Amino acid sequence: MADSVYKKNINIEDISQKVIEGYFVMSMLIDIQDSDHDLKEIEDDLQDVGKEMGLKVQLQHEEIFKSMHRV
C-alpha cells in the first residue's frame, strides 16, 4: 500500500492502527496536494492494491471524515 502511495507522490502524514471487533483497521491521513492524480484515480488504484492483498480500502475526503467523527 505504501509503495503505491509513494509512486503517486502522495505524502503519508499519519497512520493509526487498531483492532475493532476482531478486524484490523488502519487509518492513513494522506496529503495528495503534490500528486498529479485525482482522488478517484488514487482511490481506484488503492482499491486494486487492497484486493490483491485481501483488504478492503475506503477513501474519504478529510472534511467528510471530520464531520462524521465530530463529537
The 8 nearest C-alpha neighbors of each residue, nearest first, counted from 0:
[[1, 3, 2, 4, 48, 45, 49, 5],
 [0, 2, 4, 3, 5, 11, 6, 9],
 [3, 1, 5, 4, 0, 6, 7, 48],
 [2, 4, 6, 0, 5, 1, 7, 45],
 [5, 3, 1, 9, 7, 2, 6, 0],
 [4, 6, 2, 8, 7, 3, 9, 1],
 [5, 7, 3, 8, 4, 2, 9, 1],
 [6, 8, 4, 5, 9, 34, 3, 36],
 [9, 7, 34, 5, 6, 33, 10, 4],
 [10, 8, 31, 4, 7, 5, 34, 30],
 [9, 11, 30, 29, 12, 8, 31, 5],
 [12, 10, 29, 13, 28, 30, 9, 27],
 [13, 11, 28, 29, 10, 30, 14, 27],
 [12, 14, 28, 27, 11, 15, 29, 26],
 [15, 13, 27, 26, 28, 16, 25, 12],
 [14, 16, 26, 25, 27, 13, 17, 24],
 [17, 15, 25, 24, 26, 14, 18, 23],
 [18, 16, 24, 23, 19, 25, 15, 22],
 [17, 19, 23, 22, 24, 21, 20, 16],
 [18, 20, 22, 21, 17, 23, 24, 16],
 [21, 19, 22, 18, 23, 24, 17, 16],
 [20, 22, 19, 18, 23, 24, 17, 16],
 [23, 21, 19, 18, 20, 24, 17, 25],
 [22, 24, 18, 17, 19, 21, 25, 16],
 [25, 23, 17, 16, 18, 22, 26, 19],
 [24, 26, 16, 15, 27, 17, 23, 14],
 [27, 25, 15, 14, 16, 24, 28, 13],
 [26, 28, 14, 13, 29, 15, 25, 11],
 [27, 29, 13, 12, 11, 14, 26, 30],
 [30, 28, 11, 12, 10, 27, 31, 9],
 [29, 31, 10, 32, 9, 11, 12, 28],
 [32, 30, 9, 34, 33, 29, 10, 8],
 [31, 33, 34, 30, 9, 35, 10, 8],
 [34, 32, 31, 8, 35, 9, 30, 10],
 [35, 33, 8, 31, 36, 32, 9, 7],
 [34, 36, 33, 37, 7, 8, 32, 31],
 [37, 35, 34, 40, 41, 38, 7, 31],
 [36, 38, 40, 39, 41, 35, 34, 31],
 [37, 39, 41, 40, 42, 36, 31, 58],
 [40, 38, 42, 41, 37, 43, 36, 44],
 [41, 39, 43, 42, 37, 38, 44, 36],
 [42, 40, 38, 44, 39, 43, 45, 37],
 [41, 43, 39, 45, 40, 44, 38, 46],
 [44, 42, 46, 40, 41, 45, 39, 47],
 [45, 43, 47, 41, 46, 42, 40, 48],
 [44, 46, 48, 42, 47, 43, 49, 41],
 [45, 47, 49, 43, 56, 44, 48, 42],
 [48, 46, 44, 50, 49, 45, 43, 51],
 [49, 47, 45, 51, 46, 50, 44, 52],
 [48, 50, 54, 46, 52, 47, 51, 55],
 [51, 49, 53, 47, 52, 48, 54, 46],
 [52, 50, 48, 49, 53, 47, 54, 46],
 [53, 51, 49, 50, 54, 48, 47, 55],
 [52, 54, 50, 51, 49, 55, 48, 56],
 [55, 53, 49, 52, 50, 56, 51, 46],
 [54, 56, 49, 57, 50, 46, 53, 52],
 [57, 55, 46, 49, 54, 45, 58, 42],
 [56, 58, 55, 59, 46, 42, 45, 26],
 [59, 57, 42, 56, 60, 38, 45, 41],
 [60, 58, 61, 64, 63, 57, 62, 42],
 [59, 61, 63, 62, 64, 58, 38, 65],
 [60, 62, 64, 63, 65, 59, 28, 66],
 [61, 63, 65, 64, 60, 66, 59, 67],
 [64, 62, 66, 65, 60, 61, 67, 59],
 [65, 63, 61, 67, 62, 66, 68, 59],
 [64, 66, 62, 68, 67, 63, 69, 61],
 [65, 67, 63, 69, 64, 68, 62, 61],
 [66, 68, 64, 65, 69, 63, 62, 70],
 [69, 67, 65, 66, 64, 70, 63, 62],
 [68, 70, 66, 67, 65, 64, 63, 62],
 [69, 68, 67, 66, 65, 64, 63, 62]]
